[in-house]
Amino acid sequence: MRTALEIVFWASVGLIAWTQVGYAIAVGVLARLFASAPKAAVAVQARTDPPNQSVSLIVAAHDEQAVIATKVANALALRYPRELLQVIVACDGCTDDTARQASEAGADLVLELPRGGKIVAQDTAVERSSGEIVAFSDANSGWEPDALGELVAAFADPQVGYACGQVRFMQGAAGAQATNQEGVYWRYEMAQRTSESRLSSITAGNGAIYATRRESYIVVDPIMGHDLSFPFNMVKRGWRAVYVPRALATEKMVPSIEGEFARKRRMMSHTWPIVLRGGMLSPRGYSFGYAAMIFSHRLLRYLTPFLHAFAFLANIALVAGGTRGVYELTLILQVVLGASAGIGGLVRVRPLLIARYYFLTTLAAAAGLWDWLRHGTAPSWEAAEGTR
């Protein structure tokens, strides 16, 4: 019994350490050793050549009257030939003034659609679009002037079917409300995506700034967002999915850690269907290396709350059964982490806030699974509070 408990404990701790720290180190080293110089050279050359591909920039919006005019203006101000750029706003069952404001701001095409969710709105917009490249952004995201050109340059490599840019999160509040530590995590996540992209393909994207070729665009289940479902599906179809850090966008983050928990809980209710029935776990179409990336960076990350539970319960059982020494220390460390997360809700200092962020965002993966299993997942959702 003791041996079995020790195996459970050390296997759980080892897998947590691998997905949270070890994988980032390993993929970074491998990218330095084996990254392809010709691919980088193609992208550099493409950035210096005049743009010649037509692009449809699609913004799916539900009740975004507070920001849609600014977003359209931002799109029209991009340093990309105007004759090659089509700006489309797909209004997803808007009940406010979004459509009129988008039209008056200069959008080339405004679609007023019944409420069906973001993915359905994007699918419809792609059908109505004319660009060789279809790019996507959120209504509350601001792109840097050269962002579209940088994104499109990635497609100079004929193997690239999907490209996402870099999002820089800004605090959406000040003072005591500005507790979210998403920026810390996101910088770490982007470093891993840089390595993945240099090595082969990324394992996830983001909704604020990304693009696909028209012929590589995939219609997915409306509850399965593009952020997670597109990269691995591109790989299965023979395309590369790349990260373009020079394509910059900014977006307000949820002000509080508690708000971030709610946002990630909602996101995870869309993630689990992709993982369990959307094809992510099927190795068909993956190279061995990419399968290892999916396992390390995606599956293990989503299983982390359960691994923590296994480690904690096994640790308690070992100590209660008389196994002392190192297991007393590991139990104390786990209790300290949980206590720090709790205290972080009262004492606003960075180490405690990071502990609270880690605890709640890890818990969000389990909560999202519970939500999906209990009542399913709707294809539509409301904007997170404080992000507009």
RODO-2510 file (C-alpha; in nm, 4 decimals, decimal comma):
residues 388
     n   res          X          Y          Z
     1     m     0,0000     0,0000     0,0000
     2     r     0,2793     0,2397     0,0929
     3     t     0,4600     0,1735    -0,2351
     4     a     0,1439     0,2416    -0,4351
     5     l     0,0874     0,5695    -0,2498
     6     e     0,4455     0,6754    -0,3109
     7     i     0,4105     0,6013    -0,6824
     8     v     0,0902     0,8079    -0,6992
     9     f     0,2498     1,0945    -0,5080
    10     w     0,5766     1,1171    -0,7014
    11     a     0,4146     1,0553    -1,0389
    12     s     0,1661     1,3386    -0,9731
    13     v     0,4368     1,5772    -0,8489
    14     g     0,6626     1,4878    -1,1401
    15     l     0,3926     1,5482    -1,4008
    16     i     0,3009     1,8830    -1,2412
    17     a     0,6662     1,9891    -1,2392
    18     w     0,7068     1,8791    -1,6013
    19     t     0,4046     2,0639    -1,7424
    20     q     0,4624     2,3802    -1,5359
    21     v     0,8424     2,4121    -1,5601
    22     g     1,0266     2,1218    -1,7219
    23     y     0,8498     2,1370    -2,0566
    24     a     0,9266     2,5068    -2,1034
    25     i     1,2962     2,4424    -2,0449
    26     a     1,3052     2,1369    -2,2715
    27     v     1,1202     2,2924    -2,5657
    28     g     1,3332     2,6073    -2,5346
    29     v     1,6547     2,4060    -2,5559
    30     l     1,5268     2,1969    -2,8462
    31     a     1,4170     2,5081    -3,0364
    32     r     1,7661     2,6555    -3,0028
    33     l     1,9258     2,3337    -3,1250
    34     f     1,6903     2,2403    -3,4077
    35     a     1,4990     2,5523    -3,5191
    36     s     1,4903     2,5917    -3,8958
    37     a     1,6862     2,8929    -4,0229
    38     p     1,5277     2,8838    -4,3733
    39     k     1,1792     2,9335    -4,2262
    40     a     1,2980     3,2451    -4,0427
    41     a     1,4657     3,3762    -4,3576
    42     v     1,1404     3,3403    -4,5555
    43     a     0,9496     3,5436    -4,2928
    44     v     1,2140     3,8196    -4,2872
    45     q     1,2079     3,8478    -4,6671
    46     a     0,8266     3,8598    -4,6668
    47     r     0,8261     4,1526    -4,4232
    48     t     1,0439     4,3559    -4,6586
    49     d     0,8356     4,2843    -4,9687
    50     p     0,5294     4,5034    -5,0437
    51     p     0,2038     4,3337    -4,9332
    52     n     0,0216     4,1709    -5,2241
    53     q    -0,2349     3,9443    -5,0582
    54     s    -0,5918     4,0553    -4,9995
    55     v    -0,7097     4,0252    -4,6392
    56     s    -1,0531     4,0170    -4,4796
    57     l    -1,0300     4,1270    -4,1167
    58     i    -1,3285     3,9865    -3,9275
    59     v    -1,4571     4,1107    -3,5918
    60     a    -1,7364     3,9066    -3,4348
    61     a    -1,9285     4,1281    -3,1934
    62     h    -2,2174     4,0930    -2,9509
    63     d    -2,3433     4,4192    -2,7986
    64     e    -2,0109     4,5999    -2,8419
    65     q    -2,1368     4,9536    -2,8976
    66     a    -1,8934     5,0835    -2,6338
    67     v    -1,5850     4,9821    -2,8344
    68     i    -1,6809     4,8889    -3,1907
    69     a    -1,6230     5,2301    -3,3507
    70     t    -1,2761     5,2447    -3,1960
    71     k    -1,2054     4,8942    -3,3191
    72     v    -1,3068     4,9715    -3,6766
    73     a    -1,0967     5,2889    -3,6706
    74     n    -0,8025     5,0845    -3,5440
    75     a    -0,8474     4,8355    -3,8293
    76     l    -0,8640     5,1095    -4,0929
    77     a    -0,5476     5,2710    -3,9509
    78     l    -0,3366     4,9582    -4,0059
    79     r    -0,0374     4,9997    -4,2358
    80     y    -0,1752     4,7726    -4,5045
    81     p    -0,2877     4,8747    -4,8533
    82     r    -0,6493     4,9854    -4,8202
    83     e    -0,7435     4,8312    -5,1535
    84     l    -0,6310     4,4918    -5,0192
    85     l    -0,8113     4,5179    -4,6856
    86     q    -1,1760     4,4332    -4,6215
    87     v    -1,3071     4,5061    -4,2698
    88     i    -1,6075     4,2959    -4,1682
    89     v    -1,8085     4,3264    -3,8467
    90     a    -2,0287     4,0232    -3,7804
    91     c    -2,2954     4,1261    -3,5297
    92     d    -2,3964     3,8201    -3,3278
    93     g    -2,7545     3,8933    -3,2252
    94     c    -2,6743     4,2466    -3,1128
    95     t    -2,9487     4,4237    -2,9177
    96     d    -2,7680     4,7583    -2,9028
    97     d    -2,6222     5,0069    -3,1522
    98     t    -2,3210     4,7972    -3,2578
    99     a    -2,4220     4,7532    -3,6226
   100     r    -2,4961     5,1199    -3,6891
   101     q    -2,1786     5,2397    -3,5195
   102     a    -1,9658     4,9863    -3,7085
   103     s    -2,1130     5,1008    -4,0391
   104     e    -2,0676     5,4688    -3,9604
   105     a    -1,7082     5,4046    -3,8506
   106     g    -1,6299     5,2744    -4,1986
   107     a    -1,6557     4,8962    -4,1878
   108     d    -1,6756     4,7566    -4,5414
   109     l    -1,9368     4,4955    -4,4503
   110     v    -2,1629     4,4745    -4,1449
   111     l    -2,3572     4,1515    -4,0992
   112     e    -2,6584     4,1523    -3,8680
   113     l    -2,7017     3,7894    -3,7650
   114     p    -2,9251     3,6026    -3,5200
   115     r    -2,7528     3,5007    -3,1959
   116     g    -2,5556     3,1871    -3,2644
   117     g    -2,2252     3,2478    -3,0900
   118     k    -1,8872     3,3790    -3,1974
   119     i    -1,7877     3,0788    -3,4090
   120     v    -2,1097     3,0819    -3,6145
   121     a    -2,0682     3,4568    -3,6729
   122     q    -1,7094     3,4035    -3,7871
   123     d    -1,8081     3,1175    -4,0184
   124     t    -2,0746     3,3350    -4,1817
   125     a    -1,8319     3,6247    -4,2209
   126     v    -1,5741     3,3983    -4,3865
   127     e    -1,8396     3,2858    -4,6367
   128     r    -1,9151     3,6495    -4,7204
   129     s    -1,5520     3,7635    -4,7255
   130     s    -1,3307     3,8110    -5,0317
   131     g    -0,9757     3,8017    -4,8941
   132     e    -0,7126     3,5407    -4,9702
   133     i    -0,6262     3,5612    -4,6003
   134     v    -0,8945     3,5781    -4,3323
   135     a    -0,7828     3,7500    -4,0119
   136     f    -0,9717     3,7709    -3,6843
   137     s    -0,9782     4,0019    -3,3857
   138     d    -1,1857     4,0782    -3,0783
   139     a    -1,3852     4,3982    -3,0538
   140     n    -1,1839     4,5153    -2,7515
   141     s    -0,8403     4,4431    -2,9018
   142     g    -0,6219     4,7152    -3,0456
   143     w    -0,3667     4,6187    -3,3123
   144     e    -0,0355     4,7965    -3,3598
   145     p    -0,0095     4,9637    -3,7046
   146     d     0,2228     4,6985    -3,8512
   147     a     0,0488     4,4003    -3,6907
   148     l    -0,1464     4,2871    -3,9972
   149     g     0,1556     4,3066    -4,2248
   150     e     0,3595     4,1012    -3,9788
   151     l     0,0836     3,8436    -3,9521
   152     v     0,0397     3,8123    -4,3284
   153     a     0,4171     3,7805    -4,3795
   154     a     0,4062     3,4426    -4,2051
   155     f     0,2109     3,3017    -4,4998
   156     a     0,5080     3,3504    -4,7294
   157     d     0,5985     3,0043    -4,6034
   158     p     0,3657     2,7794    -4,8085
   159     q     0,3434     2,5326    -4,5177
   160     v     0,1844     2,7883    -4,2825
   161     g    -0,1931     2,7618    -4,2576
   162     y    -0,2470     2,9501    -3,9302
   163     a    -0,0645     3,2372    -3,7636
   164     c    -0,1390     3,4145    -3,4370
   165     g     0,0171     3,7290    -3,2982
   166     q     0,1184     3,8458    -2,9552
   167     v    -0,1330     3,9908    -2,7098
   168     r    -0,0117     4,2244    -2,4383
   169     f    -0,2572     4,2455    -2,1533
   170     m    -0,3165     4,5760    -1,9795
   171     q    -0,4684     4,6208    -1,6356
   172     g    -0,8367     4,7060    -1,6664
   173     a    -0,8480     4,8711    -1,3238
   174     a    -0,6260     5,0406    -1,0697
   175     g    -0,5645     5,0177    -0,6992
   176     a    -0,7111     4,7384    -0,4902
   177     q    -0,9135     4,5975    -0,7803
   178     a    -0,6065     4,5378    -1,0009
   179     t    -0,5110     4,1977    -0,8587
   180     n    -0,5088     3,9783    -1,1696
   181     q    -0,1691     3,8173    -1,2399
   182     e    -0,2575     3,7017    -1,5915
   183     g     0,0210     3,9171    -1,7347
   184     v     0,2861     3,7173    -1,5461
   185     y     0,1482     3,3863    -1,6703
   186     w     0,0938     3,5144    -2,0250
   187     r     0,4554     3,6238    -2,0712
   188     y     0,5673     3,2753    -1,9654
   189     e     0,3132     3,1152    -2,2008
   190     m     0,4274     3,3299    -2,4942
   191     a     0,7896     3,2258    -2,4378
   192     q     0,6820     2,8619    -2,4717
   193     r     0,4847     2,9363    -2,7874
   194     t     0,7883     3,1064    -2,9377
   195     s     0,9878     2,7874    -2,8862
   196     e     0,7072     2,5648    -3,0170
   197     s     0,6692     2,7771    -3,3295
   198     r     1,0420     2,7740    -3,4042
   199     l     1,0525     2,3980    -3,3539
   200     s     0,7380     2,2969    -3,5460
   201     s     0,3897     2,4300    -3,4596
   202     i     0,2197     2,5904    -3,1620
   203     t    -0,0345     2,3980    -2,9547
   204     a    -0,2764     2,6898    -2,8952
   205     g    -0,3440     3,0390    -3,0246
   206     n    -0,5442     3,3389    -2,9052
   207     g    -0,8594     3,5131    -3,0187
   208     a    -0,7307     3,8692    -3,0258
   209     i    -0,5048     3,8462    -3,3295
   210     y    -0,4777     3,5517    -3,5704
   211     a    -0,5262     3,4607    -3,9339
   212     t    -0,5578     3,1635    -4,1701
   213     r    -0,5417     3,1073    -4,5396
   214     r    -0,8872     3,0890    -4,6935
   215     e    -0,8212     2,7295    -4,8023
   216     s    -0,6982     2,6259    -4,4572
   217     y    -0,9921     2,7714    -4,2632
   218     i    -1,1803     2,5015    -4,0701
   219     v    -1,5473     2,4978    -3,9685
   220     v    -1,5607     2,3572    -3,6160
   221     d    -1,8340     2,2822    -3,3647
   222     p    -1,9772     2,6195    -3,2456
   223     i    -1,8832     2,5454    -2,8821
   224     m    -1,5205     2,4755    -2,9776
   225     g    -1,3283     2,8007    -3,0044
   226     h    -1,0613     2,8629    -3,2661
   227     d    -0,7892     2,9339    -3,0073
   228     l    -0,7436     2,5690    -2,9184
   229     s    -0,9096     2,3779    -3,2022
   230     f    -0,7320     2,5441    -3,4959
   231     p    -0,3590     2,4779    -3,4276
   232     f    -0,3723     2,1013    -3,3779
   233     n    -0,6289     2,0587    -3,6567
   234     m    -0,4009     2,2518    -3,8921
   235     v    -0,1184     2,0127    -3,8078
   236     k    -0,3436     1,7118    -3,8740
   237     r    -0,4165     1,8555    -4,2187
   238     g    -0,0519     1,9058    -4,3074
   239     w    -0,0228     2,2798    -4,2252
   240     r     0,2006     2,4575    -3,9750
   241     a     0,0510     2,6752    -3,7017
   242     v     0,2936     2,9517    -3,6054
   243     y     0,3336     3,2309    -3,3517
   244     v     0,4309     3,5772    -3,4800
   245     p     0,5459     3,7856    -3,1806
   246     r     0,6040     4,0950    -3,3976
   247     a     0,2300     4,1088    -3,4710
   248     l     0,1240     4,2996    -3,1595
   249     a    -0,2195     4,3598    -3,0082
   250     t    -0,3271     4,4975    -2,6713
   251     e    -0,6296     4,4036    -2,4657
   252     k    -0,7630     4,4808    -2,1195
   253     m    -0,7447     4,1901    -1,8797
   254     v    -1,0107     4,1116    -1,6208
   255     p    -0,9223     4,3352    -1,3223
   256     s    -0,9424     4,0799    -1,0403
   257     i    -0,8110     3,7286    -0,9883
   258     e    -1,1627     3,6196    -0,8997
   259     g    -1,2857     3,7582    -1,2313
   260     e    -1,0055     3,5731    -1,4092
   261     f    -1,1194     3,2515    -1,2409
   262     a    -1,4711     3,3034    -1,3795
   263     r    -1,3316     3,3776    -1,7269
   264     k    -1,1070     3,0718    -1,7298
   265     r    -1,3862     2,8534    -1,5927
   266     r    -1,5989     2,9558    -1,8882
   267     m    -1,3082     2,8991    -2,1267
   268     m    -1,2428     2,5528    -1,9846
   269     s    -1,6064     2,4541    -2,0383
   270     h    -1,5286     2,5081    -2,4085
   271     t    -1,1861     2,3456    -2,3835
   272     w    -1,2875     2,0053    -2,2473
   273     p    -1,5145     1,9201    -2,5448
   274     i    -1,2179     1,9879    -2,7747
   275     v    -0,9899     1,7685    -2,5649
   276     l    -1,2291     1,4785    -2,5109
   277     r    -1,4276     1,4640    -2,8350
   278     g    -1,2782     1,7210    -3,0676
   279     g    -0,9865     1,5148    -3,1905
   280     m    -0,7018     1,6578    -2,9825
   281     l    -0,6232     1,3247    -2,8159
   282     s    -0,6104     1,1321    -3,1430
   283     p    -0,2450     1,1037    -3,2525
   284     r    -0,3451     1,0634    -3,6182
   285     g    -0,1699     1,3337    -3,8195
   286     y     0,0791     1,4238    -3,5446
   287     s     0,4519     1,3733    -3,5552
   288     f     0,5972     1,2168    -3,2411
   289     g     0,7342     1,5542    -3,1342
   290     y     0,4056     1,7389    -3,1790
   291     a     0,2187     1,4642    -2,9924
   292     a     0,4642     1,5138    -2,7046
   293     m     0,3926     1,8885    -2,7134
   294     i     0,0175     1,8333    -2,6968
   295     f     0,0585     1,5909    -2,4071
   296     s     0,3013     1,8142    -2,2158
   297     h     0,1614     2,1616    -2,2775
   298     r    -0,2087     2,0939    -2,3142
   299     l    -0,3328     1,7667    -2,1653
   300     l    -0,1139     1,7718    -1,8541
   301     r    -0,1871     2,1418    -1,8001
   302     y    -0,5609     2,0750    -1,8006
   303     l    -0,5168     1,7727    -1,5706
   304     t    -0,3140     1,9721    -1,3166
   305     p    -0,5981     2,0201    -1,0611
   306     f    -0,6517     1,6460    -1,0489
   307     l    -0,2779     1,5793    -1,0202
   308     h    -0,2645     1,8218    -0,7266
   309     a    -0,5545     1,6381    -0,5627
   310     f    -0,3843     1,3003    -0,6095
   311     a    -0,0568     1,4336    -0,4673
   312     f    -0,2274     1,5907    -0,1659
   313     l    -0,4405     1,2893    -0,0770
   314     a    -0,1522     1,0465    -0,1230
   315     n     0,0688     1,2695     0,0909
   316     i    -0,1890     1,2767     0,3718
   317     a    -0,2259     0,8991     0,3575
   318     l     0,1508     0,8476     0,3709
   319     v     0,1951     1,0732     0,6740
   320     a    -0,1103     0,9284     0,8494
   321     g     0,0301     0,5782     0,7858
   322     g     0,3512     0,6634     0,9676
   323     t     0,5733     0,7547     0,6720
   324     r     0,7535     1,0653     0,7952
   325     g     1,0571     1,2634     0,6887
   326     v     1,0328     1,4075     0,3387
   327     y     0,6572     1,3455     0,3237
   328     e     0,5964     1,5708     0,6243
   329     l     0,7882     1,8450     0,4453
   330     t     0,5990     1,8002     0,1174
   331     l     0,2675     1,8074     0,3032
   332     i     0,3666     2,1306     0,4768
   333     l     0,4636     2,2835     0,1407
   334     q     0,1268     2,1934    -0,0093
   335     v    -0,0595     2,3377     0,2879
   336     v     0,1498     2,6557     0,2671
   337     l     0,0603     2,6942    -0,1029
   338     g    -0,3106     2,6605    -0,0260
   339     a    -0,2879     2,8952     0,2720
   340     s    -0,0970     3,1524     0,0641
   341     a    -0,3712     3,1424    -0,1986
   342     g    -0,6316     3,2024     0,0727
   343     i    -0,4377     3,4850     0,2361
   344     g    -0,3826     3,6391    -0,1075
   345     g    -0,7517     3,7244    -0,1079
   346     l    -0,6912     3,9533     0,1903
   347     v    -0,3280     4,0653     0,1695
   348     r    -0,2432     4,2199    -0,1679
   349     v     0,1275     4,1439    -0,2083
   350     r     0,2734     3,9955    -0,5266
   351     p     0,3889     3,6499    -0,4019
   352     l     0,0523     3,5845    -0,2354
   353     l    -0,1381     3,7135    -0,5383
   354     i     0,0591     3,4826    -0,7681
   355     a    -0,0174     3,1893    -0,5363
   356     r    -0,3867     3,2820    -0,5432
   357     y    -0,3828     3,3213    -0,9206
   358     y    -0,2219     2,9799    -0,9639
   359     f    -0,4637     2,8115    -0,7251
   360     l    -0,7793     2,9610    -0,8760
   361     t    -0,6833     2,9289    -1,2423
   362     t    -0,5803     2,5680    -1,1822
   363     l    -0,9114     2,5038    -1,0078
   364     a    -1,0889     2,6629    -1,3064
   365     a    -0,9929     2,3640    -1,5246
   366     a    -1,1803     2,1261    -1,2935
   367     a    -1,4726     2,3672    -1,2556
   368     g    -1,5023     2,4019    -1,6336
   369     l    -1,5124     2,0238    -1,6721
   370     w    -1,7865     2,0037    -1,4081
   371     d    -1,9892     2,2716    -1,5856
   372     w    -1,9629     2,0956    -1,9221
   373     l    -2,0512     1,7532    -1,7829
   374     r    -2,3394     1,8899    -1,5765
   375     h    -2,5229     2,1098    -1,8272
   376     g    -2,3195     2,1278    -2,1476
   377     t    -2,1707     2,4402    -2,3020
   378     a    -2,3536     2,7147    -2,4889
   379     p    -2,1903     2,8483    -2,8073
   380     s    -2,2341     3,2092    -2,6932
   381     w    -2,1191     3,4014    -2,3900
   382     e    -2,1001     3,7531    -2,2509
   383     a    -1,7858     3,9675    -2,2382
   384     a    -1,5871     3,9391    -1,9154
   385     e    -1,6490     4,2269    -1,6747
   386     g    -1,3934     4,5065    -1,6883
   387     t    -1,2461     4,4181    -2,0288
   388     r    -1,4242     4,6902    -2,2277
***
